[in-house]
Amino acid sequence: MNGKLKGSILIFLGASCYGMLGIYVKKAYLEGYNTAEVTLSQFGIGFITLFIVNVFRNIKRPQVAETKLPFTSKLKLMVAGTSLGLTSIFYYLAVIHIPVSFAIVLLMQTVWMGIILEMLITKKIPDLNKIVAAIMVIIGSVIATNLLGQSVDLNWKGVLWGMMAALCYTATMYSTKNIKPQYSPYQRSLYMILGGLVIICIVYHSSLNSDFNYHIFYSWGLLISLFGTVLPPLLFTAGMPLTGIGLGAILSSVEIPVAVLAASLLLKENVSPLQWFGVILILIAVGVMNLKNKSGPDHLSKLECN
């Protein structure tokens, strides 16, 4: 399979998981769980799950046992993983001050942030198709989230937290592509999730000493962790090195169409024809990027992910 096509599929699946994540988080909130409980259970269960997966992979396939990570590499991955935890923290803080739909639009600013970051790193002007696709994604995001159809309170705190979440999300994409790509996604994801868990524990440590509801760990925390910290990092760390940051950022925008579709089917939320137009616009942009890159030369070295 073409390297970029394979990477695109992996990132598409990872972003789809994030799209589903909002459904389970909302249900958890409706049952009375708070942000500290959701984030701590999400990263705690995620770390334990990935740790068990890594142990069993080495036991089951000793002939292809993973190359042992040096301490410095583990530390770099943990530091890089703090962006995962900070993305969740900042996004949830943004939702407190501004509507969820506007927070999602702010988070999707990672599209142009990713392209700019790739331009700064490679010192090359982005292709015209990337620029056009990024614009289409941003316009489609505004339409799909029905931002134009509601009165938005531009609370400066919410805008600040939302933009910080987008910056951290962009940093996560950079990390999944560039930090120790020679190691398997399973190893890299484990230490990145550990880094996210550490930063969340630092931020919410006081909640552990109060009325923390540990029931979240065997209820909604399981699904939230699977779709928020287990599958997406594995898929992103495997796919991002094959696509690059710019294309990866655009592909990650399918989170919005998936979220809208899931809300319509599972939460029975009313989605207007105009919103569906925004969803289709995003999907067209993603499709155009895939077709363009599939037909062009693949300059990226392919990684074999066991």
ABEGO torsion letter per residue (X at the ends): XBAAAAAAAAAAAAAAAAAAAAAAAAAAAAAGBBAAAAAAAAAAAAAAAAAAAAAAAAAABAAABBBBBBAAAAAAAAAAAAAAAAAAAAAAAAAAABBAAAAAAAAAAAAAAAAAAAAAAAGBBBBAAAAAAAAAAAAAAAAAAGAAABBBBBBAAAAAAAAAAAAAAAAAAAAAAABGAABBAAAAAAAAAAAAAAAAAAAAAAAAABABBAAAAABAAAAAAAAAAAAAAAAAAAAAAAAEAAAAAAAAAAAAAAAAAAAAAAAGBBBBAAAAAAAAAAAAAAAAAAAAAAABBBABBBBBBX
